[in-house]
Amino acid sequence: MDWTKYPLEKLFSLVAGIIPGFVVLLIFPGWLPWFFALGFLGYRTKLSLLALLAFVVGFTVTSFLNAFLGAVGGVVGLSTYKPPYSYSLAPWRDPTWRELIRKRLGAGCPNDTHPMSPLLLDLRSKIVANLPQDQQAAAGIELHTERLAAESDDLNWASWYDHYHKIILEPSKDVVWHVHTGLTFNLEAAALIILLSATVLPSVRHWWCILPAFIWLLLLITECVVSLQQAADKWATLRDQIKYLSTDQSSQK
């Protein structure tokens, strides 16, 4: 990989992993006197190795935390997932939004249908059941095919809605965002390390360690809860999606 082509703002987020790494090394400092007493290593070499070790430890901690939070988000998403057609009302059925998507997709746009309501499906099933015996099979297949086609169309509309839902929720990733996010997440990871260590290490149980760590952990929990709520509340971005699609299409003319 050519590091000269790697964006510096993203590189900051990577290097900031040294923060939780140093926290781990400071929590377990018993080996530091032995390390600095090594005579065959120069002072600069020792500091460089210490920084490298802190980076490796911090990168491991933040990678694990990222994977853990992603797994939690996936579990929550699966536990709350409902098929699109099961919604009685859904923002991806808004006629204004669909019209804008049709203009964008053209021929590749899903059919403008709506899923059958349970009441309508039950009514039509009863109609099929009252048909002559020789017509019931064909009518039943036709009804089943129509229902599946409408549900498939609704799933496609929902997929496009989710696509623009994520675009609207995605922040503007400028240099300030990358620096802020990288620094914040690594400080939150360091806070989690301190609080977990305090359960077994009395040396960490100082108010000036616990209080800041507790505040950073609350911030991490708040960010996770807000992110899950934003991802789940599909209606929240309908107006912004319409505005985004309208503006984007007017700029293409």
C-alpha positions as CSV (number, residue, x, y, z in Angstrom):
1,M,0.0,0.0,0.0
2,D,1.3,3.4,-0.9
3,W,0.9,5.4,2.3
4,T,1.6,8.7,0.4
5,K,-1.8,8.3,-1.3
6,Y,-3.6,7.6,2.0
7,P,-5.7,10.6,3.1
8,L,-4.0,12.3,6.0
9,E,-7.4,12.9,7.8
10,K,-8.1,9.1,7.8
11,L,-4.5,8.4,8.8
12,F,-5.1,10.5,12.0
13,S,-7.9,8.1,13.0
14,L,-5.5,5.2,12.6
15,V,-2.7,6.8,14.6
16,A,-5.0,8.0,17.3
17,G,-5.2,4.3,18.3
18,I,-2.1,4.9,20.3
19,I,-4.2,6.6,23.0
20,P,-5.9,3.4,24.3
21,G,-2.7,1.6,23.8
22,F,-0.8,3.9,26.1
23,V,-3.7,3.6,28.7
24,V,-3.2,-0.2,28.7
25,L,0.6,0.2,29.1
26,L,0.1,2.7,32.0
27,I,-2.4,0.5,33.8
28,F,0.2,-2.4,33.8
29,P,3.4,-0.5,34.3
30,G,5.4,-3.2,36.1
31,W,7.5,-4.1,33.1
32,L,8.5,-0.5,32.2
33,P,11.5,-0.3,34.6
34,W,12.9,-3.5,33.3
35,F,12.3,-2.3,29.7
36,F,14.1,1.0,30.2
37,A,16.9,-0.7,32.0
38,L,17.9,-2.7,28.9
39,G,21.4,-1.6,28.1
40,F,21.6,-2.7,24.5
41,L,18.8,-0.4,23.3
42,G,19.2,3.3,22.9
43,Y,16.8,5.8,24.5
44,R,15.2,6.7,21.2
45,T,14.9,3.1,20.2
46,K,13.1,2.3,23.5
47,L,10.7,5.2,22.9
48,S,10.0,4.1,19.3
49,L,9.3,0.5,20.4
50,L,7.1,1.8,23.2
51,A,5.1,3.9,20.8
52,L,4.9,1.0,18.3
53,L,3.7,-1.3,21.1
54,A,1.1,1.2,22.2
55,F,-0.2,1.5,18.6
56,V,-0.5,-2.3,18.2
57,V,-2.3,-2.7,21.5
58,G,-4.6,0.3,20.8
59,F,-5.3,-0.8,17.3
60,T,-6.3,-4.2,18.6
61,V,-8.6,-2.7,21.3
62,T,-10.3,-0.4,18.9
63,S,-10.7,-3.1,16.2
64,F,-12.3,-5.4,18.8
65,L,-14.6,-2.6,20.0
66,N,-15.6,-1.8,16.5
67,A,-16.4,-5.4,15.8
68,F,-18.3,-5.8,19.0
69,L,-20.4,-2.7,18.4
70,G,-21.1,-3.8,14.8
71,A,-22.2,-7.2,16.1
72,V,-24.5,-5.6,18.7
73,G,-26.0,-3.4,16.0
74,G,-26.5,-6.4,13.7
75,V,-28.3,-8.4,16.5
76,V,-30.5,-5.4,17.3
77,G,-31.3,-4.9,13.6
78,L,-32.2,-8.6,13.1
79,S,-34.3,-8.7,16.2
80,T,-36.3,-5.6,15.1
81,Y,-36.5,-6.4,11.4
82,K,-39.8,-6.7,9.7
83,P,-40.4,-7.5,6.0
84,P,-41.3,-4.3,4.1
85,Y,-44.6,-5.6,3.0
86,S,-45.7,-6.2,6.6
87,Y,-45.9,-2.4,7.2
88,S,-49.4,-1.0,6.9
89,L,-47.8,2.4,6.3
90,A,-44.3,3.0,4.9
91,P,-42.4,6.1,3.7
92,W,-41.2,4.3,0.6
93,R,-44.9,4.3,-0.6
94,D,-45.1,8.1,-0.6
95,P,-46.2,9.1,-4.1
96,T,-43.9,12.2,-4.3
97,W,-40.8,10.2,-3.3
98,R,-41.7,7.4,-5.7
99,E,-42.1,9.9,-8.6
100,L,-38.6,11.3,-7.9
101,I,-37.2,7.8,-7.9
102,R,-38.9,7.0,-11.1
103,K,-37.4,10.0,-12.8
104,R,-34.0,8.9,-11.5
105,L,-34.2,5.2,-12.4
106,G,-36.2,5.4,-15.5
107,A,-36.9,1.9,-17.0
108,G,-35.2,0.2,-14.1
109,C,-37.8,1.5,-11.6
110,P,-39.9,-1.1,-9.7
111,N,-43.6,-1.3,-10.5
112,D,-45.7,1.2,-8.7
113,T,-47.7,-1.3,-6.7
114,H,-48.7,-1.8,-3.1
115,P,-48.8,-5.0,-1.0
116,M,-52.1,-6.5,-0.5
117,S,-53.6,-5.8,2.9
118,P,-54.6,-8.9,5.0
119,L,-58.2,-7.9,4.7
120,L,-58.0,-7.6,0.9
121,L,-56.1,-10.9,0.6
122,D,-58.6,-12.7,2.8
123,L,-61.5,-11.3,0.7
124,R,-60.0,-12.3,-2.6
125,S,-59.1,-15.8,-1.2
126,K,-62.8,-16.2,-0.3
127,I,-63.8,-15.2,-3.8
128,V,-61.4,-17.8,-5.2
129,A,-62.8,-20.4,-2.8
130,N,-66.3,-19.7,-4.1
131,L,-65.3,-20.2,-7.8
132,P,-66.2,-23.4,-9.6
133,Q,-63.8,-26.2,-8.8
134,D,-62.1,-26.3,-12.2
135,Q,-61.3,-22.5,-11.9
136,Q,-60.0,-22.4,-8.3
137,A,-56.5,-23.7,-9.0
138,A,-55.7,-21.2,-11.7
139,A,-57.3,-18.3,-9.8
140,G,-55.4,-19.3,-6.6
141,I,-52.1,-19.3,-8.5
142,E,-52.9,-16.0,-10.1
143,L,-53.7,-14.4,-6.7
144,H,-50.5,-15.9,-5.2
145,T,-48.4,-14.6,-8.1
146,E,-49.9,-11.2,-7.8
147,R,-49.3,-11.1,-4.0
148,L,-45.7,-12.1,-4.4
149,A,-45.1,-9.6,-7.2
150,A,-46.5,-6.8,-5.1
151,E,-44.3,-7.8,-2.1
152,S,-41.2,-8.0,-4.4
153,D,-41.9,-4.5,-5.7
154,D,-42.3,-3.2,-2.2
155,L,-39.0,-4.8,-1.2
156,N,-37.3,-3.1,-4.1
157,W,-38.8,0.3,-3.1
158,A,-37.7,-0.2,0.5
159,S,-34.2,-1.1,-0.7
160,W,-33.9,2.2,-2.6
161,Y,-35.4,4.1,0.4
162,D,-32.8,2.5,2.7
163,H,-30.1,3.6,0.2
164,Y,-31.0,7.2,0.4
165,H,-31.8,6.9,4.1
166,K,-28.2,6.1,4.7
167,I,-27.0,8.9,2.5
168,I,-29.0,11.5,4.4
169,L,-27.8,10.2,7.8
170,E,-24.2,10.1,6.6
171,P,-22.3,13.2,7.9
172,S,-20.1,15.3,5.8
173,K,-16.7,13.6,6.1
174,D,-14.3,16.5,6.0
175,V,-11.0,16.8,7.8
176,V,-12.6,18.0,11.0
177,W,-15.0,15.1,11.0
178,H,-12.2,12.5,10.7
179,V,-10.1,14.1,13.4
180,H,-13.1,14.5,15.8
181,T,-14.3,10.9,15.2
182,G,-10.9,9.4,15.4
183,L,-10.1,11.2,18.6
184,T,-13.5,10.6,20.2
185,F,-13.7,6.9,19.5
186,N,-10.2,6.2,20.8
187,L,-10.9,8.2,24.0
188,E,-14.1,6.2,24.4
189,A,-12.1,3.0,24.0
190,A,-9.6,4.2,26.6
191,A,-12.4,5.0,29.0
192,L,-13.8,1.5,28.6
193,I,-10.4,0.0,29.4
194,I,-10.1,2.1,32.5
195,L,-13.5,1.2,33.8
196,L,-13.0,-2.5,33.2
197,S,-9.6,-2.4,34.8
198,A,-11.0,-0.6,37.8
199,T,-13.1,-3.7,38.7
200,V,-9.9,-5.7,39.3
201,L,-7.1,-3.2,39.9
202,P,-7.3,-1.0,43.0
203,S,-4.6,1.2,41.6
204,V,-7.0,2.5,38.9
205,R,-9.8,3.4,41.4
206,H,-9.2,7.1,41.6
207,W,-12.0,9.6,41.0
208,W,-9.9,11.6,38.5
209,C,-9.6,8.4,36.4
210,I,-13.1,7.0,36.9
211,L,-15.1,10.2,36.4
212,P,-13.7,11.2,33.0
213,A,-13.9,7.6,31.9
214,F,-17.5,7.3,33.0
215,I,-18.4,10.5,31.0
216,W,-16.7,9.2,27.9
217,L,-18.5,5.8,28.3
218,L,-21.8,7.6,28.6
219,L,-21.0,9.5,25.4
220,L,-20.3,6.2,23.6
221,I,-23.6,4.7,24.8
222,T,-25.5,7.8,23.7
223,E,-23.9,7.8,20.3
224,C,-24.8,4.1,19.8
225,V,-28.4,4.6,20.9
226,V,-28.9,7.6,18.7
227,S,-27.4,5.7,15.7
228,L,-29.7,2.8,16.2
229,Q,-32.7,5.1,16.6
230,Q,-31.8,7.0,13.4
231,A,-31.3,3.8,11.5
232,A,-34.7,2.4,12.7
233,D,-36.8,5.5,12.2
234,K,-37.4,5.4,8.5
235,W,-39.9,8.2,8.5
236,A,-37.3,10.7,9.8
237,T,-35.6,11.2,6.5
238,L,-38.5,11.2,4.1
239,R,-38.6,15.0,3.7
240,D,-34.9,15.2,3.5
241,Q,-34.8,12.5,0.8
242,I,-37.4,14.3,-1.3
243,K,-35.4,17.5,-1.0
244,Y,-32.1,15.7,-1.8
245,L,-33.6,14.0,-4.8
246,S,-35.3,17.1,-6.1
247,T,-32.1,19.2,-5.8
248,D,-30.0,16.5,-7.3
249,Q,-32.3,16.1,-10.3
250,S,-32.6,19.8,-10.9
251,S,-28.8,20.2,-10.9
252,Q,-28.6,17.5,-13.6
253,K,-30.8,19.4,-16.0
